[in-house]
Amino acid sequence: MGVEVAVIGSDAAIITVCGELDADTGLALQHQLAGQVVHGRRHLVLDLAEVPFMDSSGLRVIVRTVNDMRNVDGSVSLAAPTQVVRRVLDLTGVGMSCRIFDTADAACEALLGRKGEVSDRTVCDTADR
């Protein structure tokens, strides 16, 4: 699994996940997401376009992150989930607890409330596993 973090403004980030999200990789993603809160990010976009599979461990990471971000008056948006991942989100009701967008750019535009700043991304961290 690979994770890339792109910071948007002072309190938001896009986290792009590549690869399967399961028991073997979920913990690494959880650490990346928790690190964003430590660095002052209050709004996260999880780009799931390159996640072909997600099990209950991956789902748990998303649910925990949604709850953690709510505790700091933040938000989590999901972007571009594959059909398999979208089905898991829909069947479990997770899609009801956070917004789901067709693209990461659409999620960022909604988050920022205006167009134009989406291109102001700074890639600050990558991790491969």
N, CA, C and O atoms as CSV, one atom per row, in Angstrom:
chain,resi,resn,atom,element,x,y,z
A,1,MET,N,N,0.847,-1.177,0.000
A,1,MET,CA,C,0.000,0.000,0.000
A,1,MET,C,C,0.888,1.235,0.000
A,1,MET,O,O,1.920,1.272,0.670
A,2,GLY,N,N,0.488,2.213,-0.736
A,2,GLY,CA,C,1.179,3.489,-0.744
A,2,GLY,C,C,0.240,4.585,-0.284
A,2,GLY,O,O,-0.963,4.537,-0.540
A,3,VAL,N,N,0.796,5.567,0.395
A,3,VAL,CA,C,0.015,6.702,0.878
A,3,VAL,C,C,0.766,7.971,0.527
A,3,VAL,O,O,1.964,8.088,0.786
A,4,GLU,N,N,0.054,8.923,-0.068
A,4,GLU,CA,C,0.642,10.223,-0.362
A,4,GLU,C,C,-0.255,11.281,0.259
A,4,GLU,O,O,-1.478,11.224,0.131
A,5,VAL,N,N,0.351,12.232,0.922
A,5,VAL,CA,C,-0.391,13.308,1.566
A,5,VAL,C,C,-0.064,14.614,0.862
A,5,VAL,O,O,1.102,14.981,0.719
A,6,ALA,N,N,-1.103,15.309,0.425
A,6,ALA,CA,C,-0.940,16.623,-0.185
A,6,ALA,C,C,-1.690,17.632,0.679
A,6,ALA,O,O,-2.905,17.533,0.847
A,7,VAL,N,N,-0.967,18.593,1.219
A,7,VAL,CA,C,-1.560,19.601,2.096
A,7,VAL,C,C,-2.225,20.678,1.249
A,7,VAL,O,O,-1.674,21.129,0.245
A,8,ILE,N,N,-3.414,21.080,1.671
A,8,ILE,CA,C,-4.148,22.153,1.000
A,8,ILE,C,C,-4.429,23.215,2.047
A,8,ILE,O,O,-5.178,22.976,2.994
A,9,GLY,N,N,-3.836,24.377,1.882
A,9,GLY,CA,C,-4.022,25.420,2.881
A,9,GLY,C,C,-3.398,25.011,4.200
A,9,GLY,O,O,-2.480,24.193,4.240
A,10,SER,N,N,-3.898,25.582,5.269
A,10,SER,CA,C,-3.283,25.324,6.573
A,10,SER,C,C,-3.932,24.189,7.343
A,10,SER,O,O,-3.326,23.645,8.267
A,11,ASP,N,N,-5.166,23.818,6.978
A,11,ASP,CA,C,-5.850,22.831,7.814
A,11,ASP,C,C,-6.529,21.704,7.046
A,11,ASP,O,O,-7.426,21.050,7.577
A,12,ALA,N,N,-6.116,21.471,5.812
A,12,ALA,CA,C,-6.737,20.412,5.022
A,12,ALA,C,C,-5.677,19.612,4.284
A,12,ALA,O,O,-4.582,20.107,4.015
A,13,ALA,N,N,-6.013,18.374,3.963
A,13,ALA,CA,C,-5.089,17.517,3.227
A,13,ALA,C,C,-5.860,16.492,2.416
A,13,ALA,O,O,-6.946,16.050,2.793
A,14,ILE,N,N,-5.259,16.126,1.283
A,14,ILE,CA,C,-5.751,15.006,0.491
A,14,ILE,C,C,-4.833,13.834,0.784
A,14,ILE,O,O,-3.616,13.941,0.633
A,15,ILE,N,N,-5.402,12.731,1.195
A,15,ILE,CA,C,-4.630,11.521,1.438
A,15,ILE,C,C,-4.988,10.547,0.327
A,15,ILE,O,O,-6.115,10.056,0.261
A,16,THR,N,N,-4.031,10.270,-0.541
A,16,THR,CA,C,-4.240,9.352,-1.653
A,16,THR,C,C,-3.716,7.987,-1.248
A,16,THR,O,O,-2.550,7.833,-0.886
A,17,VAL,N,N,-4.592,7.004,-1.314
A,17,VAL,CA,C,-4.251,5.641,-0.912
A,17,VAL,C,C,-4.187,4.781,-2.165
A,17,VAL,O,O,-5.097,4.811,-2.993
A,18,CYS,N,N,-3.105,4.010,-2.304
A,18,CYS,CA,C,-2.938,3.112,-3.444
A,18,CYS,C,C,-2.726,1.695,-2.933
A,18,CYS,O,O,-1.819,1.441,-2.140
A,19,GLY,N,N,-3.558,0.786,-3.387
A,19,GLY,CA,C,-3.429,-0.612,-2.989
A,19,GLY,C,C,-4.567,-1.047,-2.090
A,19,GLY,O,O,-5.449,-0.260,-1.746
A,20,GLU,N,N,-4.531,-2.310,-1.718
A,20,GLU,CA,C,-5.588,-2.878,-0.888
A,20,GLU,C,C,-5.561,-2.296,0.518
A,20,GLU,O,O,-4.497,-2.026,1.076
A,21,LEU,N,N,-6.736,-2.111,1.072
A,21,LEU,CA,C,-6.881,-1.585,2.425
A,21,LEU,C,C,-7.488,-2.695,3.272
A,21,LEU,O,O,-8.696,-2.930,3.256
A,22,ASP,N,N,-6.610,-3.372,4.015
A,22,ASP,CA,C,-7.037,-4.539,4.786
A,22,ASP,C,C,-6.294,-4.588,6.113
A,22,ASP,O,O,-5.683,-3.602,6.524
A,23,ALA,N,N,-6.345,-5.727,6.779
A,23,ALA,CA,C,-5.711,-5.873,8.093
A,23,ALA,C,C,-4.211,-5.609,8.033
A,23,ALA,O,O,-3.636,-5.083,8.986
A,24,ASP,N,N,-3.581,-5.964,6.934
A,24,ASP,CA,C,-2.134,-5.769,6.812
A,24,ASP,C,C,-1.745,-4.317,6.582
A,24,ASP,O,O,-0.645,-3.910,6.957
A,25,THR,N,N,-2.614,-3.535,5.981
A,25,THR,CA,C,-2.256,-2.162,5.614
A,25,THR,C,C,-3.021,-1.090,6.392
A,25,THR,O,O,-2.629,0.077,6.392
A,26,GLY,N,N,-4.092,-1.477,7.040
A,26,GLY,CA,C,-4.938,-0.511,7.737
A,26,GLY,C,C,-4.226,0.257,8.828
A,26,GLY,O,O,-4.450,1.456,8.991
A,27,LEU,N,N,-3.371,-0.417,9.578
A,27,LEU,CA,C,-2.664,0.250,10.675
A,27,LEU,C,C,-1.742,1.353,10.158
A,27,LEU,O,O,-1.656,2.428,10.752
A,28,ALA,N,N,-1.056,1.081,9.052
A,28,ALA,CA,C,-0.173,2.101,8.475
A,28,ALA,C,C,-0.976,3.332,8.048
A,28,ALA,O,O,-0.543,4.465,8.257
A,29,LEU,N,N,-2.137,3.104,7.455
A,29,LEU,CA,C,-2.977,4.231,7.062
A,29,LEU,C,C,-3.487,4.971,8.290
A,29,LEU,O,O,-3.528,6.202,8.300
A,30,GLN,N,N,-3.874,4.237,9.320
A,30,GLN,CA,C,-4.362,4.872,10.548
A,30,GLN,C,C,-3.305,5.806,11.133
A,30,GLN,O,O,-3.632,6.901,11.592
A,31,HIS,N,N,-2.047,5.384,11.120
A,31,HIS,CA,C,-0.960,6.231,11.625
A,31,HIS,C,C,-0.804,7.491,10.774
A,31,HIS,O,O,-0.593,8.581,11.307
A,32,GLN,N,N,-0.906,7.342,9.460
A,32,GLN,CA,C,-0.812,8.510,8.574
A,32,GLN,C,C,-1.936,9.503,8.861
A,32,GLN,O,O,-1.709,10.711,8.922
A,33,LEU,N,N,-3.143,8.983,9.035
A,33,LEU,CA,C,-4.295,9.854,9.278
A,33,LEU,C,C,-4.210,10.527,10.643
A,33,LEU,O,O,-4.522,11.711,10.769
A,34,ALA,N,N,-3.794,9.791,11.656
A,34,ALA,CA,C,-3.636,10.372,12.997
A,34,ALA,C,C,-2.576,11.469,12.972
A,34,ALA,O,O,-2.709,12.479,13.663
A,35,GLY,N,N,-1.535,11.275,12.186
A,35,GLY,CA,C,-0.490,12.282,12.057
A,35,GLY,C,C,-1.009,13.588,11.479
A,35,GLY,O,O,-0.488,14.657,11.796
A,36,GLN,N,N,-2.019,13.512,10.643
A,36,GLN,CA,C,-2.591,14.730,10.074
A,36,GLN,C,C,-3.252,15.588,11.148
A,36,GLN,O,O,-3.156,16.815,11.115
A,37,VAL,N,N,-3.918,14.943,12.094
A,37,VAL,CA,C,-4.542,15.684,13.199
A,37,VAL,C,C,-3.465,16.358,14.041
A,37,VAL,O,O,-3.608,17.516,14.435
A,38,VAL,N,N,-2.391,15.632,14.311
A,38,VAL,CA,C,-1.278,16.177,15.093
A,38,VAL,C,C,-0.698,17.418,14.409
A,38,VAL,O,O,-0.278,18.362,15.079
A,39,HIS,N,N,-0.677,17.411,13.078
A,39,HIS,CA,C,-0.127,18.539,12.324
A,39,HIS,C,C,-1.158,19.634,12.047
A,39,HIS,O,O,-0.909,20.528,11.238
A,40,GLY,N,N,-2.302,19.568,12.707
A,40,GLY,CA,C,-3.276,20.646,12.602
A,40,GLY,C,C,-4.276,20.539,11.472
A,40,GLY,O,O,-5.052,21.468,11.248
A,41,ARG,N,N,-4.277,19.427,10.754
A,41,ARG,CA,C,-5.254,19.255,9.679
A,41,ARG,C,C,-6.603,18.903,10.307
A,41,ARG,O,O,-6.692,17.988,11.126
A,42,ARG,N,N,-7.624,19.615,9.930
A,42,ARG,CA,C,-8.966,19.375,10.464
A,42,ARG,C,C,-9.931,18.853,9.409
A,42,ARG,O,O,-11.035,18.412,9.729
A,43,HIS,N,N,-9.512,18.904,8.165
A,43,HIS,CA,C,-10.374,18.449,7.072
A,43,HIS,C,C,-9.556,17.548,6.152
A,43,HIS,O,O,-8.531,17.957,5.607
A,44,LEU,N,N,-10.030,16.320,5.991
A,44,LEU,CA,C,-9.304,15.340,5.192
A,44,LEU,C,C,-10.158,14.867,4.026
A,44,LEU,O,O,-11.366,14.664,4.154
A,45,VAL,N,N,-9.505,14.699,2.894
A,45,VAL,CA,C,-10.109,14.058,1.736
A,45,VAL,C,C,-9.342,12.763,1.519
A,45,VAL,O,O,-8.134,12.786,1.285
A,46,LEU,N,N,-10.035,11.639,1.597
A,46,LEU,CA,C,-9.406,10.344,1.333
A,46,LEU,C,C,-9.697,9.974,-0.113
A,46,LEU,O,O,-10.836,9.674,-0.471
A,47,ASP,N,N,-8.659,9.997,-0.940
A,47,ASP,CA,C,-8.794,9.637,-2.349
A,47,ASP,C,C,-8.624,8.123,-2.454
A,47,ASP,O,O,-7.531,7.597,-2.246
A,48,LEU,N,N,-9.707,7.435,-2.776
A,48,LEU,CA,C,-9.724,5.970,-2.801
A,48,LEU,C,C,-9.758,5.406,-4.217
A,48,LEU,O,O,-10.090,4.236,-4.404
A,49,ALA,N,N,-9.424,6.211,-5.204
A,49,ALA,CA,C,-9.505,5.786,-6.602
A,49,ALA,C,C,-8.622,4.584,-6.909
A,49,ALA,O,O,-8.940,3.796,-7.800
A,50,GLU,N,N,-7.527,4.434,-6.187
A,50,GLU,CA,C,-6.581,3.343,-6.445
A,50,GLU,C,C,-6.657,2.249,-5.384
A,50,GLU,O,O,-5.686,1.527,-5.158
A,51,VAL,N,N,-7.812,2.130,-4.734
A,51,VAL,CA,C,-8.021,1.083,-3.727
A,51,VAL,C,C,-8.974,0.049,-4.327
A,51,VAL,O,O,-10.185,0.270,-4.359
A,52,PRO,N,N,-8.432,-1.087,-4.805
A,52,PRO,CA,C,-9.285,-2.083,-5.452
A,52,PRO,C,C,-10.076,-2.953,-4.477
A,52,PRO,O,O,-11.050,-3.597,-4.866
A,53,PHE,N,N,-9.655,-2.971,-3.208
A,53,PHE,CA,C,-10.280,-3.856,-2.226
A,53,PHE,C,C,-10.180,-3.232,-0.846
A,53,PHE,O,O,-9.159,-2.642,-0.491
A,54,MET,N,N,-11.255,-3.367,-0.064
A,54,MET,CA,C,-11.236,-2.907,1.317
A,54,MET,C,C,-12.062,-3.877,2.146
A,54,MET,O,O,-13.201,-4.190,1.799
A,55,ASP,N,N,-11.477,-4.356,3.251
A,55,ASP,CA,C,-12.224,-5.238,4.146
A,55,ASP,C,C,-12.650,-4.461,5.389
A,55,ASP,O,O,-12.553,-3.235,5.428
A,56,SER,N,N,-13.120,-5.182,6.400
A,56,SER,CA,C,-13.624,-4.529,7.614
A,56,SER,C,C,-12.539,-3.746,8.343
A,56,SER,O,O,-12.844,-2.774,9.033
A,57,SER,N,N,-11.288,-4.148,8.206
A,57,SER,CA,C,-10.191,-3.401,8.836
A,57,SER,C,C,-10.051,-2.018,8.207
A,57,SER,O,O,-9.860,-1.028,8.912
A,58,GLY,N,N,-10.144,-1.953,6.902
A,58,GLY,CA,C,-10.093,-0.669,6.213
A,58,GLY,C,C,-11.293,0.192,6.551
A,58,GLY,O,O,-11.174,1.404,6.730
A,59,LEU,N,N,-12.434,-0.439,6.636
A,59,LEU,CA,C,-13.650,0.269,7.019
A,59,LEU,C,C,-13.517,0.855,8.418
A,59,LEU,O,O,-13.941,1.982,8.670
A,60,ARG,N,N,-12.932,0.091,9.315
A,60,ARG,CA,C,-12.721,0.552,10.693
A,60,ARG,C,C,-11.829,1.790,10.718
A,60,ARG,O,O,-12.075,2.712,11.496
A,61,VAL,N,N,-10.801,1.821,9.878
A,61,VAL,CA,C,-9.914,2.990,9.807
A,61,VAL,C,C,-10.707,4.227,9.377
A,61,VAL,O,O,-10.536,5.304,9.949
A,62,ILE,N,N,-11.559,4.077,8.388
A,62,ILE,CA,C,-12.352,5.214,7.924
A,62,ILE,C,C,-13.313,5.686,9.008
A,62,ILE,O,O,-13.406,6.884,9.272
A,63,VAL,N,N,-14.025,4.758,9.637
A,63,VAL,CA,C,-14.983,5.125,10.686
A,63,VAL,C,C,-14.271,5.812,11.843
A,63,VAL,O,O,-14.754,6.818,12.362
A,64,ARG,N,N,-13.137,5.280,12.244
A,64,ARG,CA,C,-12.381,5.885,13.349
A,64,ARG,C,C,-11.925,7.299,12.983
A,64,ARG,O,O,-11.992,8.215,13.803
A,65,THR,N,N,-11.467,7.462,11.760
A,65,THR,CA,C,-11.010,8.774,11.317
A,65,THR,C,C,-12.165,9.775,11.287
A,65,THR,O,O,-12.003,10.923,11.702
A,66,VAL,N,N,-13.320,9.346,10.802
A,66,VAL,CA,C,-14.498,10.223,10.800
A,66,VAL,C,C,-14.809,10.667,12.225
A,66,VAL,O,O,-15.048,11.850,12.467
A,67,ASN,N,N,-14.809,9.735,13.161
A,67,ASN,CA,C,-15.090,10.073,14.564
A,67,ASN,C,C,-14.024,10.985,15.155
A,67,ASN,O,O,-14.345,11.944,15.858
A,68,ASP,N,N,-12.751,10.690,14.873
A,68,ASP,CA,C,-11.658,11.528,15.377
A,68,ASP,C,C,-11.767,12.957,14.853
A,68,ASP,O,O,-11.557,13.913,15.600
A,69,MET,N,N,-12.093,13.102,13.580
A,69,MET,CA,C,-12.184,14.437,12.993
A,69,MET,C,C,-13.386,15.199,13.541
A,69,MET,O,O,-13.318,16.416,13.709
A,70,ARG,N,N,-14.463,14.515,13.816
A,70,ARG,CA,C,-15.619,15.185,14.425
A,70,ARG,C,C,-15.265,15.709,15.813
A,70,ARG,O,O,-15.755,16.761,16.224
A,71,ASN,N,N,-14.423,14.987,16.531
A,71,ASN,CA,C,-14.017,15.418,17.871
A,71,ASN,C,C,-13.219,16.715,17.858
A,71,ASN,O,O,-13.140,17.400,18.877
A,72,VAL,N,N,-12.628,17.060,16.721
A,72,VAL,CA,C,-11.870,18.308,16.608
A,72,VAL,C,C,-12.579,19.289,15.663
A,72,VAL,O,O,-11.949,20.169,15.076
A,73,ASP,N,N,-13.896,19.118,15.529
A,73,ASP,CA,C,-14.714,19.956,14.640
A,73,ASP,C,C,-14.214,19.931,13.204
A,73,ASP,O,O,-14.243,20.947,12.510
A,74,GLY,N,N,-13.759,18.775,12.768
A,74,GLY,CA,C,-13.265,18.611,11.411
A,74,GLY,C,C,-14.202,17.768,10.569
A,74,GLY,O,O,-15.346,17.514,10.946
A,75,SER,N,N,-13.696,17.339,9.421
A,75,SER,CA,C,-14.516,16.544,8.515
A,75,SER,C,C,-13.650,15.589,7.705
A,75,SER,O,O,-12.444,15.781,7.552
A,76,VAL,N,N,-14.305,14.559,7.196
A,76,VAL,CA,C,-13.673,13.610,6.284
A,76,VAL,C,C,-14.582,13.484,5.071
A,76,VAL,O,O,-15.789,13.280,5.202
A,77,SER,N,N,-13.991,13.607,3.894
A,77,SER,CA,C,-14.701,13.360,2.644
A,77,SER,C,C,-13.990,12.219,1.935
A,77,SER,O,O,-12.767,12.101,2.001
A,78,LEU,N,N,-14.754,11.392,1.264
A,78,LEU,CA,C,-14.189,10.286,0.496
A,78,LEU,C,C,-14.302,10.631,-0.978
A,78,LEU,O,O,-15.316,11.166,-1.426
A,79,ALA,N,N,-13.251,10.319,-1.729
A,79,ALA,CA,C,-13.237,10.661,-3.144
A,79,ALA,C,C,-12.965,9.436,-4.004
A,79,ALA,O,O,-12.084,8.629,-3.707
A,80,ALA,N,N,-13.730,9.317,-5.059
A,80,ALA,CA,C,-13.520,8.350,-6.133
A,80,ALA,C,C,-13.387,6.898,-5.684
A,80,ALA,O,O,-12.498,6.194,-6.164
A,81,PRO,N,N,-14.239,6.433,-4.780
A,81,PRO,CA,C,-14.115,5.021,-4.407
A,81,PRO,C,C,-14.440,4.121,-5.597
A,81,PRO,O,O,-15.340,4.417,-6.383
A,82,THR,N,N,-13.708,3.032,-5.720
A,82,THR,CA,C,-13.994,2.057,-6.767
A,82,THR,C,C,-15.358,1.435,-6.492
A,82,THR,O,O,-15.907,1.604,-5.403
A,83,GLN,N,N,-15.904,0.725,-7.459
A,83,GLN,CA,C,-17.220,0.107,-7.276
A,83,GLN,C,C,-17.232,-0.850,-6.093
A,83,GLN,O,O,-18.194,-0.883,-5.326
A,84,VAL,N,N,-16.169,-1.627,-5.944
A,84,VAL,CA,C,-16.099,-2.590,-4.840
A,84,VAL,C,C,-16.100,-1.862,-3.502
A,84,VAL,O,O,-16.835,-2.237,-2.589
A,85,VAL,N,N,-15.287,-0.835,-3.384
A,85,VAL,CA,C,-15.203,-0.071,-2.136
A,85,VAL,C,C,-16.512,0.685,-1.892
A,85,VAL,O,O,-16.989,0.738,-0.759
A,86,ARG,N,N,-17.086,1.259,-2.927
A,86,ARG,CA,C,-18.350,1.992,-2.779
A,86,ARG,C,C,-19.446,1.063,-2.265
A,86,ARG,O,O,-20.263,1.463,-1.436
A,87,ARG,N,N,-19.463,-0.159,-2.748
A,87,ARG,CA,C,-20.470,-1.125,-2.295
A,87,ARG,C,C,-20.320,-1.397,-0.802
A,87,ARG,O,O,-21.316,-1.447,-0.080
A,88,VAL,N,N,-19.084,-1.573,-0.332
A,88,VAL,CA,C,-18.837,-1.786,1.100
A,88,VAL,C,C,-19.320,-0.573,1.896
A,88,VAL,O,O,-19.973,-0.728,2.928
A,89,LEU,N,N,-19.003,0.620,1.425
A,89,LEU,CA,C,-19.420,1.847,2.110
A,89,LEU,C,C,-20.943,1.952,2.175
A,89,LEU,O,O,-21.503,2.323,3.207
A,90,ASP,N,N,-21.601,1.625,1.077
A,90,ASP,CA,C,-23.061,1.713,1.032
A,90,ASP,C,C,-23.726,0.649,1.904
A,90,ASP,O,O,-24.680,0.942,2.624
A,91,LEU,N,N,-23.222,-0.583,1.838
A,91,LEU,CA,C,-23.820,-1.679,2.611
A,91,LEU,C,C,-23.703,-1.465,4.115
A,91,LEU,O,O,-24.572,-1.885,4.878
A,92,THR,N,N,-22.636,-0.816,4.532
A,92,THR,CA,C,-22.399,-0.621,5.965
A,92,THR,C,C,-22.924,0.715,6.483
A,92,THR,O,O,-22.921,0.954,7.690
A,93,GLY,N,N,-23.367,1.575,5.593
A,93,GLY,CA,C,-23.893,2.866,6.011
A,93,GLY,C,C,-22.838,3.927,6.261
A,93,GLY,O,O,-23.166,5.037,6.680
A,94,VAL,N,N,-21.583,3.607,6.012
A,94,VAL,CA,C,-20.517,4.588,6.236
A,94,VAL,C,C,-20.697,5.789,5.313
A,94,VAL,O,O,-20.346,6.912,5.675
A,95,GLY,N,N,-21.232,5.558,4.145
A,95,GLY,CA,C,-21.482,6.650,3.219
A,95,GLY,C,C,-22.445,7.690,3.763
A,95,GLY,O,O,-22.500,8.809,3.252
A,96,MET,N,N,-23.201,7.340,4.784
A,96,MET,CA,C,-24.132,8.283,5.407
A,96,MET,C,C,-23.421,9.203,6.403
A,96,MET,O,O,-23.955,10.254,6.758
A,97,SER,N,N,-22.236,8.824,6.852
A,97,SER,CA,C,-21.543,9.606,7.880
A,97,SER,C,C,-20.486,10.554,7.313
A,97,SER,O,O,-19.911,11.356,8.048
A,98,CYS,N,N,-20.231,10.461,6.017
A,98,CYS,CA,C,-19.297,11.399,5.391
A,98,CYS,C,C,-19.692,11.564,3.929
A,98,CYS,O,O,-20.360,10.709,3.347
A,99,ARG,N,N,-19.271,12.665,3.358
A,99,ARG,CA,C,-19.606,12.942,1.964
A,99,ARG,C,C,-18.708,12.133,1.041
A,99,ARG,O,O,-17.526,11.929,1.318
A,100,ILE,N,N,-19.294,11.676,-0.062
A,100,ILE,CA,C,-18.555,10.919,-1.068
A,100,ILE,C,C,-18.644,11.686,-2.384
A,100,ILE,O,O,-19.727,12.071,-2.826
A,101,PHE,N,N,-17.479,11.897,-3.000
A,101,PHE,CA,C,-17.392,12.655,-4.244
A,101,PHE,C,C,-16.820,11.781,-5.352
A,101,PHE,O,O,-16.140,10.788,-5.091
A,102,ASP,N,N,-17.109,12.166,-6.596
A,102,ASP,CA,C,-16.603,11.418,-7.747
A,102,ASP,C,C,-15.104,11.581,-7.939
A,102,ASP,O,O,-14.438,10.672,-8.435
A,103,THR,N,N,-14.566,12.739,-7.549
A,103,THR,CA,C,-13.134,13.004,-7.708
A,103,THR,C,C,-12.588,13.720,-6.477
A,103,THR,O,O,-13.337,14.311,-5.699
A,104,ALA,N,N,-11.280,13.654,-6.319
A,104,ALA,CA,C,-10.635,14.374,-5.218
A,104,ALA,C,C,-10.769,15.883,-5.420
A,104,ALA,O,O,-10.957,16.623,-4.454
A,105,ASP,N,N,-10.674,16.339,-6.661
A,105,ASP,CA,C,-10.823,17.769,-6.927
A,105,ASP,C,C,-12.214,18.261,-6.540
A,105,ASP,O,O,-12.351,19.346,-5.974
A,106,ALA,N,N,-13.243,17.477,-6.839
A,106,ALA,CA,C,-14.610,17.867,-6.463
A,106,ALA,C,C,-14.746,17.943,-4.944
A,106,ALA,O,O,-15.403,18.844,-4.423
A,107,ALA,N,N,-14.131,17.011,-4.243
A,107,ALA,CA,C,-14.170,17.029,-2.772
A,107,ALA,C,C,-13.466,18.268,-2.236
A,107,ALA,O,O,-13.948,18.903,-1.298
A,108,CYS,N,N,-12.332,18.610,-2.825
A,108,CYS,CA,C,-11.579,19.789,-2.380
A,108,CYS,C,C,-12.344,21.070,-2.663
A,108,CYS,O,O,-12.374,21.977,-1.831
A,109,GLU,N,N,-12.959,21.146,-3.825
A,109,GLU,CA,C,-13.739,22.336,-4.161
A,109,GLU,C,C,-14.892,22.518,-3.184
A,109,GLU,O,O,-15.173,23.637,-2.755
A,110,ALA,N,N,-15.556,21.431,-2.835
A,110,ALA,CA,C,-16.650,21.515,-1.860
A,110,ALA,C,C,-16.121,21.918,-0.490
A,110,ALA,O,O,-16.746,22.709,0.217
A,111,LEU,N,N,-14.981,21.377,-0.124
A,111,LEU,CA,C,-14.378,21.683,1.170
A,111,LEU,C,C,-13.972,23.146,1.260
A,111,LEU,O,O,-14.224,23.815,2.262
A,112,LEU,N,N,-13.352,23.624,0.219
A,112,LEU,CA,C,-12.859,24.998,0.215
A,112,LEU,C,C,-13.959,26.007,-0.093
A,112,LEU,O,O,-13.817,27.196,0.192
A,113,GLY,N,N,-15.043,25.532,-0.672
A,113,GLY,CA,C,-16.148,26.425,-0.978
A,113,GLY,C,C,-15.903,27.337,-2.159
A,113,GLY,O,O,-16.669,28.270,-2.402
A,114,ARG,N,N,-14.855,27.074,-2.884
A,114,ARG,CA,C,-14.564,27.895,-4.051
A,114,ARG,C,C,-13.567,27.155,-4.931
A,114,ARG,O,O,-12.803,26.315,-4.455
A,115,LYS,N,N,-13.586,27.473,-6.205
A,115,LYS,CA,C,-12.653,26.849,-7.141
A,115,LYS,C,C,-11.362,27.647,-7.177
A,115,LYS,O,O,-11.327,28.810,-6.775
A,116,GLY,N,N,-10.315,27.021,-7.657
A,116,GLY,CA,C,-9.060,27.734,-7.842
A,116,GLY,C,C,-7.971,27.317,-6.892
A,116,GLY,O,O,-6.815,27.204,-7.300
A,117,GLU,N,N,-8.299,27.081,-5.634
A,117,GLU,CA,C,-7.271,26.740,-4.667
A,117,GLU,C,C,-6.890,25.264,-4.706
A,117,GLU,O,O,-5.911,24.856,-4.081
A,118,VAL,N,N,-7.657,24.470,-5.435
A,118,VAL,CA,C,-7.392,23.039,-5.473
A,118,VAL,C,C,-6.004,22.759,-6.020
A,118,VAL,O,O,-5.366,21.785,-5.619
A,119,SER,N,N,-5.529,23.595,-6.926
A,119,SER,CA,C,-4.209,23.364,-7.500
A,119,SER,C,C,-3.078,23.771,-6.561
A,119,SER,O,O,-1.913,23.491,-6.844
A,120,ASP,N,N,-3.402,24.423,-5.456
A,120,ASP,CA,C,-2.382,24.854,-4.503
A,120,ASP,C,C,-2.058,23.736,-3.516
A,120,ASP,O,O,-2.257,23.881,-2.309
A,121,ARG,N,N,-1.563,22.631,-4.038
A,121,ARG,CA,C,-1.260,21.471,-3.209
A,121,ARG,C,C,0.236,21.382,-2.975
A,121,ARG,O,O,1.036,21.658,-3.870
A,122,THR,N,N,0.596,21.003,-1.789
A,122,THR,CA,C,1.986,20.750,-1.457
A,122,THR,C,C,2.089,19.319,-0.966
A,122,THR,O,O,1.536,18.976,0.079
A,123,VAL,N,N,2.791,18.488,-1.711
A,123,VAL,CA,C,2.965,17.108,-1.270
A,123,VAL,C,C,3.970,17.118,-0.143
A,123,VAL,O,O,5.109,17.552,-0.316
A,124,CYS,N,N,3.542,16.632,1.027
A,124,CYS,CA,C,4.413,16.757,2.192
A,124,CYS,C,C,4.885,15.425,2.743
A,124,CYS,O,O,5.795,15.396,3.571
A,125,ASP,N,N,4.298,14.333,2.309
A,125,ASP,CA,C,4.653,13.080,2.952
A,125,ASP,C,C,4.238,11.927,2.061
A,125,ASP,O,O,3.135,11.931,1.516
A,126,THR,N,N,5.096,10.951,1.909
A,126,THR,CA,C,4.717,9.734,1.209
A,126,THR,C,C,5.205,8.552,2.006
A,126,THR,O,O,6.203,8.632,2.722
A,127,ALA,N,N,4.495,7.462,1.874
A,127,ALA,CA,C,4.892,6.227,2.553
A,127,ALA,C,C,4.490,5.064,1.680
A,127,ALA,O,O,3.391,5.050,1.126
A,128,ASP,N,N,5.354,4.104,1.554
A,128,ASP,CA,C,5.050,2.886,0.810
A,128,ASP,C,C,5.184,1.701,1.726
A,128,ASP,O,O,6.062,1.632,2.586
A,129,ARG,N,N,4.275,0.765,1.509
A,129,ARG,CA,C,4.350,-0.475,2.266
A,129,ARG,C,C,3.885,-1.597,1.402
A,129,ARG,O,O,3.864,-2.747,1.841
